[in-house]
Amino acid sequence: MTNKRELSNLADLNENIMSRDDFKMILDNSFDEIFVVNNKGIVTYVNEACKQHYGLNPSEMIGKNIHYLLDKGYYSPALAPVVLQDKKTVTVEQQTKSGIKLVVTATPVINESGEIDFIVMNSRDITQIEQLKQDLDKTKKLVNHYKNKVDELSQQVSYFKGYSFRDEKMKSCLKIVQRVAQVNSTVLILGESGTGKNVLAMDIHKMSRRKEGPFICINGATIPEHLLESELFGYCRGAFTGADKYGKVGLVELANGGTLFLDEIGEIPLGIQAKLLELIQERRFIPVGGKEHRKIDIRIIAATNRNLVQLIEEGKFREDLYYRLSVIEIDTPPLRERSEDIIPLLQFFLKKYDHMYAYSHKFDKRCLSILENYSWPGNIREMEHLAERLVVTIPEGYILPEHLPSKIFKLPSIPSSRSLLQDELSNWKNLKKASDEEAIIIRLYNTLHSSYKVASTLNISQSKVTRIVRNYKQSCTASQNS
């Protein structure tokens, strides 16, 4: 049982604490700001936290009227007038002159008469919390941005669903994709623009054990060089002028647990290639302005339409990076080398967009013949865009040759005899053996490179043109062998 002497000692101890500066020291060391005003609005006490919030010492604030501080813009809005009027605790968010955000709770101290003697305000700095919220919002937006990119790629993948490739090169390519999807090896996808490199990269990810993780794509050709490093690797607080106050998470880190797709790898500058080499070798990186390595668990797929061996010879691409990237190489053949797929793919895309827009179209046979012989420099991307354009712009029914863009089909004027003779001077010995009509057909074919266009221009059957040209070529071959 506590005796009287112990109680007396406790009372003496309490009196000593209150009588010394210990209590003030405790308040001054509080993380939160303690701000006290009387019922006249005069500051009677403020602890040391005010220095960080307002840039003022306690001595500069004590004795000042709150309206003076408010007029000088040290903080806004004011709480004391509201508390004096309502005699209730009030909590608001304030912003100081230096840009610091505070959550302030003002509590009235009411005497026995029901009047306010003092108002005690407790202020907590939430600037960092607000910044973290903003960073989180930015990160969410960034994640949503790349999620949309993934969705776009997913749609690209989906347009091959239900289609079986006829071309053996493409079949072989897809078999490799299925095999490499099961391992973590780095993959380099090569091919011309529009051949579907990004679709294959997405396929590899979707068939892999990382399919539940993120698929982050960055195009080395679309991001300015001075921003590329910070976009890829992120940066630390204060890394450079204009940098976000609390740093930024890079795309490499966002890809953790999933796949990082480096599209247009041939466009990435040499300086950044060195950091990519370390990322591939060690699965670690240092953010811009940082000192510590960060470990990462990602699968890397790269793609390019450039000749990397030639870039190495020109000193524009690191040889060691090339060998690290090309553990597995996948070549996507251009559409002009996949003639078996041209007409089926055209029908496939036409059906896709007819279904999308609730239309009904068919290709005229002459139109298909022209498209089959077209070189398709933009490959599958060009073909799909053409199909959508035709569905949207052509009335329902048959799509005819004249509906095609002029770069694909254009009825030319017949060249002059002089220009034809100049073009075919080297083959004149063979031409003079043919009839005048056949000579014109052969000359025109060598200019237009299309039996259909020759037939349309001369108003004769395409089969006749084909027969005459075939005989002419056989004649040329026989002459060369003799």
C-alpha positions as a printed NumPy array, in Angstrom:
array([[   0.   ,    0.   ,    0.   ],
       [   1.327,    3.443,   -0.892],
       [   2.088,    5.38 ,    2.307],
       [   1.757,    9.101,    2.931],
       [   5.492,    9.728,    2.491],
       [   5.456,    8.23 ,   -1.033],
       [   2.434,   10.323,   -1.992],
       [   4.185,   13.394,   -0.66 ],
       [   7.295,   12.603,   -2.706],
       [   5.221,   12.216,   -5.877],
       [   3.548,   15.56 ,   -5.25 ],
       [   6.927,   17.224,   -4.698],
       [   8.274,   15.656,   -7.897],
       [   5.292,   16.876,   -9.905],
       [   5.692,   20.37 ,   -8.478],
       [   9.394,   20.388,   -9.358],
       [   8.683,   19.4  ,  -13.002],
       [   6.091,   22.11 ,  -13.396],
       [   8.214,   24.685,  -11.669],
       [  11.258,   24.152,  -13.891],
       [  11.742,   24.483,  -17.627],
       [  11.39 ,   20.722,  -18.034],
       [   7.808,   21.004,  -19.19 ],
       [   8.725,   23.685,  -21.746],
       [  11.585,   21.496,  -22.94 ],
       [   9.163,   18.603,  -23.435],
       [   6.844,   20.773,  -25.515],
       [   9.709,   22.262,  -27.511],
       [  10.851,   18.766,  -28.487],
       [   7.435,   17.757,  -29.716],
       [   7.313,   16.829,  -33.409],
       [   3.997,   18.651,  -33.633],
       [   3.712,   22.393,  -33.298],
       [   1.985,   23.59 ,  -30.098],
       [   0.501,   27.045,  -30.633],
       [  -1.435,   28.846,  -27.833],
       [  -3.404,   32.099,  -28.118],
       [  -5.518,   33.9  ,  -25.513],
       [  -9.103,   35.063,  -25.912],
       [  -7.835,   38.309,  -27.468],
       [  -6.071,   36.438,  -30.251],
       [  -2.586,   37.139,  -28.861],
       [   0.037,   34.387,  -29.146],
       [   1.099,   33.406,  -25.607],
       [   3.182,   30.333,  -26.421],
       [   4.564,   28.457,  -29.424],
       [   7.156,   25.68 ,  -29.408],
       [  10.294,   25.266,  -31.522],
       [   8.437,   23.484,  -34.366],
       [   7.309,   26.9  ,  -35.596],
       [  10.784,   27.47 ,  -37.077],
       [  10.261,   24.746,  -39.662],
       [   6.67 ,   25.741,  -40.36 ],
       [   6.897,   29.523,  -40.601],
       [  10.609,   30.345,  -40.615],
       [  10.152,   32.34 ,  -37.386],
       [  11.581,   31.879,  -33.895],
       [   9.103,   31.534,  -31.003],
       [  10.204,   34.973,  -29.726],
       [   9.169,   36.52 ,  -33.053],
       [   5.656,   35.097,  -32.733],
       [   4.855,   35.395,  -29.023],
       [   2.976,   38.632,  -28.333],
       [   1.784,   38.978,  -31.936],
       [  -1.905,   39.065,  -32.816],
       [  -3.039,   36.206,  -35.037],
       [  -4.532,   38.712,  -37.495],
       [  -1.071,   40.239,  -37.939],
       [   0.394,   36.811,  -38.781],
       [  -2.521,   36.106,  -41.097],
       [  -2.158,   39.445,  -42.902],
       [   1.564,   38.778,  -43.395],
       [   0.64 ,   35.506,  -45.083],
       [   2.433,   33.204,  -42.647],
       [  -0.484,   30.774,  -42.803],
       [  -4.03 ,   30.431,  -44.061],
       [  -6.841,   30.005,  -43.072],
       [  -7.127,   31.216,  -39.452],
       [  -8.77 ,   28.939,  -36.869],
       [  -8.851,   31.038,  -33.7  ],
       [ -11.717,   33.361,  -34.779],
       [ -13.865,   30.316,  -35.611],
       [ -13.128,   28.654,  -32.253],
       [ -13.747,   31.896,  -30.331],
       [ -17.143,   32.181,  -31.99 ],
       [ -18.299,   28.541,  -31.857],
       [ -16.446,   27.444,  -28.693],
       [ -15.85 ,   24.075,  -30.33 ],
       [ -12.81 ,   22.103,  -31.471],
       [ -12.059,   22.714,  -35.139],
       [  -9.691,   20.849,  -37.51 ],
       [  -8.617,   22.256,  -40.875],
       [  -5.77 ,   21.998,  -43.353],
       [  -3.483,   25.03 ,  -43.455],
       [  -0.722,   26.075,  -45.814],
       [   2.184,   28.189,  -44.608],
       [   4.114,   30.92 ,  -46.364],
       [   6.922,   28.467,  -47.132],
       [   4.534,   26.016,  -48.813],
       [   4.283,   23.535,  -45.949],
       [   0.917,   21.856,  -45.472],
       [  -0.363,   21.406,  -41.912],
       [  -3.291,   19.64 ,  -40.322],
       [  -4.276,   21.912,  -37.427],
       [  -6.63 ,   21.056,  -34.566],
       [  -7.675,   24.027,  -32.4  ],
       [  -9.175,   23.2  ,  -28.979],
       [ -10.721,   25.851,  -26.674],
       [  -9.805,   25.911,  -22.95 ],
       [ -13.025,   27.021,  -21.236],
       [ -13.145,   28.399,  -17.655],
       [ -15.798,   27.88 ,  -14.969],
       [ -17.801,   30.786,  -16.359],
       [ -18.057,   29.102,  -19.74 ],
       [ -15.751,   31.608,  -21.369],
       [ -12.638,   30.819,  -23.398],
       [  -9.334,   31.577,  -21.684],
       [  -7.021,   30.033,  -24.277],
       [  -7.033,   28.176,  -27.55 ],
       [  -4.481,   25.37 ,  -27.916],
       [  -3.611,   24.492,  -31.489],
       [  -1.774,   21.326,  -32.462],
       [  -0.252,   21.415,  -35.969],
       [   1.25 ,   18.452,  -37.833],
       [   3.31 ,   18.731,  -41.018],
       [   1.645,   16.6  ,  -43.714],
       [   3.678,   17.926,  -46.647],
       [   5.55 ,   14.668,  -47.065],
       [   2.34 ,   12.672,  -46.788],
       [   0.751,   14.885,  -49.438],
       [   3.81 ,   14.424,  -51.649],
       [   3.636,   10.674,  -51.182],
       [  -0.041,   10.793,  -52.162],
       [   0.856,   12.761,  -55.279],
       [   3.668,   10.316,  -56.084],
       [   1.24 ,    7.453,  -55.593],
       [  -1.253,    9.138,  -57.911],
       [   1.485,    9.656,  -60.512],
       [   2.546,    6.039,  -60.197],
       [  -1.066,    4.897,  -60.566],
       [  -1.422,    7.029,  -63.692],
       [   1.834,    5.613,  -65.043],
       [   0.71 ,    2.065,  -64.298],
       [  -2.658,    2.778,  -65.954],
       [  -0.831,    4.232,  -68.962],
       [   1.211,    1.081,  -69.401],
       [  -1.807,   -1.08 ,  -68.63 ],
       [  -3.507,    0.618,  -71.573],
       [  -0.439,   -0.153,  -73.674],
       [  -0.685,   -3.77 ,  -72.584],
       [  -4.393,   -3.769,  -73.469],
       [  -3.532,   -2.413,  -76.921],
       [  -0.958,   -5.147,  -77.377],
       [  -3.453,   -7.696,  -76.082],
       [  -5.897,   -6.576,  -78.761],
       [  -3.158,   -6.991,  -81.346],
       [  -2.56 ,  -10.517,  -80.094],
       [  -6.298,  -11.241,  -80.199],
       [  -6.572,  -10.412,  -83.897],
       [  -4.627,  -13.587,  -84.667],
       [  -7.013,  -15.753,  -82.643],
       [  -8.837,  -18.106,  -84.935],
       [  -6.274,  -17.653,  -87.713],
       [  -3.807,  -20.391,  -88.693],
       [  -0.73 ,  -19.218,  -90.565],
       [  -0.06 ,  -20.997,  -93.869],
       [   3.523,  -19.856,  -94.354],
       [   6.158,  -22.299,  -93.088],
       [   8.496,  -19.513,  -91.938],
       [   5.784,  -18.064,  -89.736],
       [   4.817,  -21.474,  -88.395],
       [   8.442,  -22.078,  -87.432],
       [   8.603,  -18.637,  -85.8  ],
       [   5.54 ,  -19.365,  -83.647],
       [   6.949,  -22.727,  -82.558],
       [  10.067,  -20.948,  -81.276],
       [   7.865,  -18.436,  -79.428],
       [   6.033,  -21.256,  -77.649],
       [   9.305,  -22.889,  -76.569],
       [  11.113,  -19.774,  -75.336],
       [   8.046,  -18.615,  -73.388],
       [   8.72 ,  -21.391,  -70.86 ],
       [  12.214,  -20.122,  -69.93 ],
       [  13.695,  -16.822,  -68.734],
       [  16.289,  -16.391,  -71.485],
       [  16.689,  -12.966,  -73.071],
       [  15.057,  -12.773,  -76.51 ],
       [  15.882,  -10.533,  -79.474],
       [  13.111,  -10.211,  -82.079],
       [  14.239,   -8.995,  -85.498],
       [  12.184,   -7.868,  -88.457],
       [  10.909,   -4.977,  -90.529],
       [   8.425,   -2.465,  -89.157],
       [   4.902,   -3.838,  -88.986],
       [   5.816,   -7.542,  -88.98 ],
       [   4.332,   -8.069,  -85.511],
       [   7.403,   -8.003,  -83.255],
       [   5.473,   -6.467,  -80.353],
       [   2.736,   -9.076,  -80.78 ],
       [   5.29 ,  -11.885,  -80.482],
       [   6.803,  -10.243,  -77.391],
       [   3.371,  -10.086,  -75.782],
       [   2.725,  -13.709,  -76.776],
       [   5.932,  -14.793,  -75.042],
       [   4.871,  -12.959,  -71.879],
       [   1.317,  -14.327,  -71.919],
       [   2.514,  -17.917,  -72.326],
       [   5.216,  -17.596,  -69.645],
       [   5.153,  -18.14 ,  -65.9  ],
       [   5.313,  -14.354,  -65.566],
       [   1.937,  -13.835,  -67.246],
       [   0.382,  -12.526,  -64.004],
       [   3.17 ,   -9.952,  -63.677],
       [   3.445,   -6.614,  -65.514],
       [   4.376,   -6.294,  -69.184],
       [   6.158,   -2.955,  -69.539],
       [   7.031,   -1.696,  -73.022],
       [   9.38 ,    1.191,  -73.757],
       [  10.14 ,    2.399,  -77.277],
       [  13.706,    3.665,  -77.598],
       [  12.806,    5.743,  -80.651],
       [   9.956,    7.745,  -79.103],
       [  11.527,    9.082,  -75.886],
       [  14.047,   11.965,  -76.12 ],
       [  17.605,   10.902,  -75.309],
       [  17.911,   13.241,  -72.304],
       [  14.805,   11.685,  -70.713],
       [  15.361,    8.041,  -71.643],
       [  17.71 ,    7.123,  -68.782],
       [  15.455,    8.556,  -66.068],
       [  12.364,    6.982,  -67.672],
       [  14.052,    3.587,  -67.713],
       [  15.869,    3.576,  -64.385],
       [  14.055,    6.284,  -62.42 ],
       [  15.873,    8.85 ,  -60.32 ],
       [  16.577,    9.707,  -56.702],
       [  15.563,   12.807,  -54.809],
       [  17.418,   15.886,  -56.08 ],
       [  19.076,   13.972,  -58.936],
       [  18.935,   16.972,  -61.281],
       [  17.39 ,   20.412,  -61.699],
       [  13.647,   20.123,  -62.168],
       [  13.507,   16.593,  -60.789],
       [  10.568,   15.574,  -58.64 ],
       [  11.326,   16.367,  -54.995],
       [  10.927,   12.767,  -53.883],
       [  12.351,   10.999,  -56.935],
       [  10.621,    8.752,  -59.439],
       [  10.193,    5.033,  -60.042],
       [  11.487,    3.942,  -63.467],
       [   9.964,    1.511,  -65.947],
       [  12.559,   -1.14 ,  -65.093],
       [  11.343,   -1.197,  -61.494],
       [   7.695,   -1.163,  -62.577],
       [   8.399,   -4.339,  -64.564],
       [   9.58 ,   -6.207,  -61.449],
       [   8.143,   -9.715,  -61.442],
       [   7.165,   -9.478,  -65.111],
       [   8.592,   -8.668,  -68.544],
       [  10.42 ,   -5.571,  -69.809],
       [  10.029,   -5.136,  -73.58 ],
       [  12.678,   -2.877,  -75.12 ],
       [  11.248,   -1.961,  -78.513],
       [  13.534,   -0.277,  -81.069],
       [  16.622,   -1.284,  -79.064],
       [  18.823,   -0.129,  -81.948],
       [  17.857,    3.504,  -81.253],
       [  19.075,    3.52 ,  -77.639],
       [  22.215,    5.681,  -77.089],
       [  25.558,    4.055,  -76.245],
       [  25.692,    5.559,  -72.75 ],
       [  22.427,    3.912,  -71.741],
       [  23.448,    0.663,  -73.452],
       [  26.143,    0.244,  -70.767],
       [  23.518,    0.389,  -68.006],
       [  21.313,   -2.047,  -69.918],
       [  24.244,   -4.456,  -70.119],
       [  24.573,   -4.453,  -66.325],
       [  20.803,   -4.858,  -65.99 ],
       [  20.851,   -7.948,  -68.211],
       [  23.994,   -9.468,  -66.672],
       [  23.377,   -8.772,  -62.992],
       [  19.63 ,   -8.062,  -62.852],
       [  20.383,   -4.876,  -60.942],
       [  20.603,   -1.145,  -61.658],
       [  21.332,    2.234,  -60.079],
       [  18.714,    5.01 ,  -60.454],
       [  19.892,    8.348,  -61.822],
       [  21.542,   10.248,  -58.956],
       [  21.643,    7.124,  -56.783],
       [  24.555,    5.287,  -55.168],
       [  23.035,    1.94 ,  -54.228],
       [  22.189,   -0.904,  -56.603],
       [  18.611,   -2.149,  -56.681],
       [  17.966,   -5.813,  -57.438],
       [  15.229,   -6.64 ,  -59.905],
       [  13.457,   -9.782,  -61.126],
       [  12.515,   -9.299,  -64.772],
       [  12.567,  -11.059,  -68.12 ],
       [  13.957,   -8.93 ,  -70.957],
       [  12.741,   -9.035,  -74.549],
       [  14.162,   -6.639,  -77.141],
       [  13.147,   -5.891,  -80.724],
       [  14.512,   -3.877,  -83.617],
       [  14.106,   -3.298,  -87.339],
       [  17.755,   -2.226,  -87.6  ],
       [  20.781,   -4.307,  -88.604],
       [  22.568,   -4.488,  -85.247],
       [  25.706,   -6.088,  -86.731],
       [  26.058,   -3.11 ,  -89.062],
       [  25.471,   -0.714,  -86.143],
       [  28.251,   -2.494,  -84.229],
       [  30.632,   -1.973,  -87.171],
       [  29.659,    1.713,  -87.235],
       [  30.35 ,    2.029,  -83.5  ],
       [  26.711,    2.778,  -82.684],
       [  25.867,   -0.407,  -80.786],
       [  27.778,   -2.358,  -78.151],
       [  28.907,   -5.777,  -79.303],
       [  28.753,   -7.219,  -75.773],
       [  25.157,   -5.989,  -75.396],
       [  24.228,   -7.58 ,  -78.715],
       [  25.489,  -10.982,  -77.576],
       [  23.654,  -10.639,  -74.261],
       [  20.415,   -9.748,  -76.029],
       [  20.632,  -12.39 ,  -78.74 ],
       [  20.651,  -15.48 ,  -76.54 ],
       [  17.558,  -16.382,  -78.556],
       [  16.928,  -14.632,  -81.878],
       [  13.558,  -14.711,  -83.595],
       [  13.266,  -13.435,  -87.171],
       [   9.834,  -12.228,  -88.24 ],
       [   9.584,  -12.61 ,  -92.033],
       [   8.163,   -9.677,  -94.039],
       [   4.728,  -10.135,  -95.556],
       [   6.034,  -10.085,  -99.137],
       [   7.907,  -13.322,  -98.347],
       [   4.76 ,  -14.951,  -96.966],
       [   2.642,  -15.042, -100.11 ],
       [   0.562,  -17.943,  -98.802],
       [  -0.724,  -15.737,  -95.972],
       [  -1.527,  -12.567,  -97.931],
       [  -5.035,  -13.38 ,  -99.176],
       [  -6.113,  -15.316,  -96.036],
       [  -4.919,  -12.441,  -93.834],
       [  -6.735,   -9.898,  -95.999],
       [  -9.944,  -11.898,  -95.626],
       [  -9.273,  -12.266,  -91.898],
       [  -8.878,   -8.526,  -91.297],
       [ -11.816,   -7.665,  -93.558],
       [ -14.019,  -10.011,  -91.54 ],
       [ -12.682,   -8.569,  -88.289],
       [ -13.6  ,   -4.977,  -89.158],
       [ -16.864,   -5.915,  -90.831],
       [ -17.822,   -7.569,  -87.554],
       [ -16.595,   -4.583,  -85.537],
       [ -18.606,   -2.028,  -87.525],
       [ -21.544,   -4.313,  -88.481],
       [ -20.843,   -4.127,  -92.24 ],
       [ -20.54 ,   -6.71 ,  -95.   ],
       [ -17.843,   -6.583,  -97.698],
       [ -16.117,   -8.907, -100.143],
       [ -12.964,   -8.498, -102.204],
       [ -13.372,   -8.548, -105.967],
       [ -11.093,  -11.197, -107.545],
       [  -9.209,   -8.537, -109.511],
       [  -8.688,   -6.616, -106.285],
       [  -7.27 ,   -9.697, -104.549],
       [  -4.895,  -10.27 , -107.461],
       [  -3.542,   -6.726, -107.136],
       [  -3.164,   -7.002, -103.363],
       [  -1.468,  -10.381, -103.66 ],
       [   1.192,   -8.864, -105.927],
       [   1.654,   -5.736, -103.807],
       [   4.969,   -5.543, -101.903],
       [   3.422,   -4.513,  -98.526],
       [   6.28 ,   -2.305,  -97.263],
       [   4.344,   -1.7  ,  -94.032],
       [   3.712,   -5.428,  -93.595],
       [   0.854,   -6.681,  -91.386],
       [   0.302,   -3.274,  -89.8  ],
       [  -0.251,   -1.717,  -93.23 ],
       [  -2.574,   -4.565,  -94.228],
       [  -4.731,   -4.244,  -91.13 ],
       [  -4.996,   -0.472,  -91.493],
       [  -5.964,   -0.893,  -95.151],
       [  -8.692,   -3.387,  -94.238],
       [ -10.169,   -1.014,  -91.669],
       [  -9.988,    1.9  ,  -94.103],
       [ -11.804,   -0.055,  -96.824],
       [ -14.528,   -1.256,  -94.452],
       [ -15.158,    2.251,  -93.136],
       [ -14.992,    4.185,  -96.424],
       [ -16.435,    1.789,  -99.033],
       [ -20.195,    1.061,  -99.24 ],
       [ -21.167,   -2.494,  -98.42 ],
       [ -20.657,   -4.996, -101.213],
       [ -17.626,   -5.705, -103.379],
       [ -14.314,   -3.9  , -102.92 ],
       [ -13.008,   -3.107, -106.42 ],
       [  -9.513,   -2.185, -107.689],
       [ -10.472,    1.483, -107.992],
       [ -11.272,    1.513, -104.261],
       [  -7.635,    0.802, -103.415],
       [  -5.187,    3.614, -102.554],
       [  -3.303,    5.009, -105.546],
       [   0.031,    3.751, -104.207],
       [  -1.325,    0.199, -104.54 ],
       [  -3.306,    0.526, -107.763],
       [  -3.209,    3.238, -110.392],
       [  -4.071,    2.949, -114.09 ],
       [  -1.051,    4.57 , -115.723],
       [  -0.813,    6.245, -119.094],
       [   1.023,    4.228, -121.757],
       [   4.671,    5.319, -121.913],
       [   5.969,    6.701, -125.205],
       [   7.565,    4.314, -127.695],
       [  10.896,    6.113, -127.285],
       [  11.011,    5.63 , -123.499],
       [   9.916,    2.007, -123.841],
       [  12.625,    1.341, -126.421],
       [  15.247,    2.96 , -124.202],
       [  14.158,    0.859, -121.218],
       [  14.229,   -2.351, -123.241],
       [  17.281,   -1.706, -125.459],
       [  19.223,   -4.483, -123.794],
       [  16.507,   -7.014, -124.697],
       [  15.921,   -5.806, -128.273],
       [  17.262,   -8.988, -129.854],
       [  14.495,  -10.951, -128.187],
       [  11.845,   -8.313, -128.775],
       [  12.389,   -8.077, -132.526],
       [  11.466,  -11.759, -132.851],
       [   8.   ,  -11.081, -131.456],
       [   5.058,   -9.481, -133.185],
       [   4.44 ,   -5.754, -132.722],
       [   1.529,   -6.465, -130.348],
       [   3.623,   -8.84 , -128.251],
       [   6.507,   -6.352, -128.169],
       [   4.208,   -3.652, -126.791],
       [   2.816,   -6.05 , -124.176],
       [   6.309,   -7.105, -123.069],
       [   7.589,   -3.519, -122.922],
       [   4.562,   -2.391, -120.956],
       [   4.87 ,   -5.337, -118.564],
       [   8.539,   -4.498, -117.909],
       [   7.434,   -0.972, -117.03 ],
       [   4.357,   -1.791, -114.921],
       [   5.434,   -5.172, -113.456],
       [   1.794,   -6.298, -113.318],
       [  -0.056,   -8.489, -115.812],
       [  -3.377,   -7.129, -114.506],
       [  -2.387,   -3.488, -115.092],
       [  -1.129,   -4.301, -118.609],
       [  -4.384,   -6.097, -119.42 ],
       [  -6.458,   -3.212, -118.024],
       [  -4.443,   -0.621, -119.93 ],
       [  -4.636,   -2.427, -123.292],
       [  -8.161,   -3.789, -122.721],
       [  -7.112,   -7.413, -123.288],
       [  -7.365,  -10.526, -121.119],
       [  -4.926,  -11.023, -118.277],
       [  -4.33 ,  -14.652, -119.326],
       [  -3.088,  -13.449, -122.736],
       [  -0.607,  -11.087, -121.103],
       [   0.589,  -13.834, -118.769],
       [   1.121,  -16.261, -121.679],
       [   3.089,  -13.741, -123.784],
       [   5.284,  -12.691, -120.848],
       [   5.958,  -16.322, -119.903],
       [   7.018,  -17.175, -123.467],
       [   9.218,  -14.075, -123.585],
       [  10.994,  -15.024, -120.34 ],
       [  11.563,  -18.559, -121.618],
       [  13.025,  -17.086, -124.813],
       [  15.388,  -14.878, -122.779],
       [  16.523,  -17.845, -120.684],
       [  17.179,  -19.95 , -123.77 ],
       [  19.235,  -17.129, -125.334],
       [  21.381,  -16.786, -122.207],
       [  22.077,  -20.533, -122.09 ],
       [  23.021,  -20.797, -125.759]])
